[in-house]
Structures are given as C-alpha cells and as structure tokens.
Amino acid sequence: MAGDEVTLVLPKPDLRREDGSSKIWQYRAKDCVLDVFFKGDNVVHYEMRSPGRATLNSKKQPQTPGIVPDASACIKTMVGI
C-alpha cells in the first residue's frame, strides 16, 4: 500500500515524522493509536496500541479496562465507523 492509498482510507495523520527515506504517520483516537511506517512511499509496517501503552494484542500486555480489544475496533475508530 502506498501513502496516497492510506489517505483514501484514513484522515490526515495527527503526526508525521521523517528520517531519510523512512516516514511514520501517527493517527490518534480516544482509545487507540495507529502508527504507519513507510519506506519511501510504501507502507512496510503498522502498529496499533492504546494511548501510552505497548502494541495492541501483544501476549506480554495484560488486558485492562480502556485498552482497545482488537485491531478492527481501532481501525473503525480511525475511519469513524
């Protein structure tokens, strides 16, 4: 997926960071944060997590109230579904 395709699905990122040809776009919602990693113009990785927490669905992360239960809920929050 390329950056222009990401912008067709998600709104403008809340934070953009560039380091050489690598970029990170961060999207923030009340209950989750989505980080999209690019190399050049192509998405190479993404991570979803609760604000201030480790990556979602990690076996090391305990389930506590307020944590987004799954990636699907996070994406739905980001696109306003």
PyMOL commands that set and color helices and strands:
alter all, ss='L'
color gray80, all
select helices_A, chain A and resi 3-9+71-79
alter helices_A, ss='H'
color red, helices_A
select strands_A, chain A and resi 15-19+22-28+33-39+42-49
alter strands_A, ss='S'
color yellow, strands_A
deselect
rebuild
show_as cartoon
